[in-house]
Amino acid sequence: MALNGAKGAERATGSGTRLAIGAQVLLMSVLAVVLVLLVDWLSERPGLRLRFDLTRDESNTLAPPTREVLQRLPVDMRADVFFTGRTLERGFEALGLAAQDHARKVLRLLQEASNGRLECEEFDLSDRRASDNRALARLAELELREVEPGGLIVVSAGKRRQVLHLRGDLCDLDPGYPGDATQPPIAPRIVALRAEEALVGALHKVASSEAPKLLFLKGHGELDPASAEQGGLAELKLLLESDGFLVDAFDVEKQGKLPDECQLLAVVGPEQPFTENELAELRRFLDGGGRMVAAPDFKTSFDGAGSLAELLEPYGIRPRMSGLLARPVAQASGETRTGLPLCAQNVLVWPHGMAAQNPVTDALRRAGRRVYLPYARALERSNPPPGGTVIQILSSEPEDWSDLGDPSDPAKHDWIPNATEPRGPFPVALQAVYPPRGSVPPARVVQGGRPEGRILCVGSSAAFTNQLVPANRDFLLNAFNWASSREYRVSVGAKSPQTRRIEAGQGSALARIHVVAVYLLPGLFLALGLFTAWKRRQR
């Protein structure tokens, strides 16, 4: 019996047994790898994934409105990120990097929740030496000339696209204060992180199948949307077409009635009056739920019968055609000068002159942008239609004045303020919203919205020209999108920029981590090992 037991033990440790054990180990290893890959694959399936967000402010969870938009995306979308190599200016680098990291995280969450509808790619702008630089090629495809400090994200679907800037769109920054003799310095900081709100709004807008019909009125000396000269509107036309508008020009006197599918009419800088028939047709359009973006001309002061002022007055807005706004010109010495034609070109609106919580100006205001309004006229409120409202969205500075010009020739100005000339601030952009006073054609009804008329009037027609489109780009897009009811403002709460970390180097936290890592966990495993050995010896 002893010999048989010895032979059995010898067989149990023979080469065949070792091969069998090796095969079992190899098989178990392969099965373990397959199991890991299977679990990993299952974890990527949205319907099978179960995730928990243990952060205090749920920073790793998308808001319900965001998920609703993602579930309803009708087309495949693309997000191009131009962050690398493009941080904010000196003093804000750390804030810019933090905001970029947050935007990247939100993009990852959006991509995971989109069921393959959203494709993301980040481009490196730090090396432009290569002739086949993909970043520059993609910028050219998107018709973008440059990337501002901080970088940007472009959400696109085909030719439709939306550009999101880091400052103002993806985050709000407080520039702080350098300090002086009366006040200590205040460090710059991130006020709010708005990447989710901005991105889901862009997805909603770009994915929309709506293509509003926009007509530029012509026949009265208006600025020409086909002209590529400095004073033309060709750049604006291209900008609006890339944003999804169907753009054309229209002459009421020659072509007759405005088409029912025209949702938005642009009247930029008319120099001659409208005829009675034209005025009646324009009012029929506005009373029938039509929308308008308007700007008075700066070459003529006519405001009588058939003028743009007469057309807009029944809807709550009247351009003040007497005088052009002017502002003292700052000199290198710190002093200011008047009496220069440059005073009329020097008018611009700073963030504190923009309306807060308004879809046209809110993002610009938070981003610290400016709106340039050379040769601007002041606007004033008139009595709107019953049920209508008028909102001021841009105002000039207190030091501005309305230069009335020579009494014998209003086109001649001395650009010197005097006691008879009004002083600022002046309204330079007004919005009017009112209920329709006539029948609304079905083609003009905005999906999901109530029938209403909208007018946005800007005091400067020069603000729309090719020369200023690069500087006023975002304001102009916001203005036309608001007028056509394409705001797409999804309510998503901003994320707090505060980070909550375990400060291992402060207090007793480091000592506690040392005790747990060096003594408690090893001691626990040692005790389990001793307990297992003792149990085996008891058999």
Helices and strands as residue ranges (DSSP letters): H 2-12, H 15-43, H 64-71, E 77-84, H 93-113, E 118-124, H 134-141, E 152-157, E 160-165, E 171-174, E 189-193, H 195-207, E 213-217, H 234-242, E 246-250, H 252-255, E 262-268, H 276-287, E 291-295, H 308-312, G 313-315, E 317-319, E 324-326, E 329-330, E 336-337, H 342-345, E 348-349, G 351-353, H 362-367, E 371-372, E 379-381, E 389-395, E 401-403, E 427-434, G 442-444, E 453-458, G 462-464, H 469-483, H 509-514, I 515-520, H 521-537
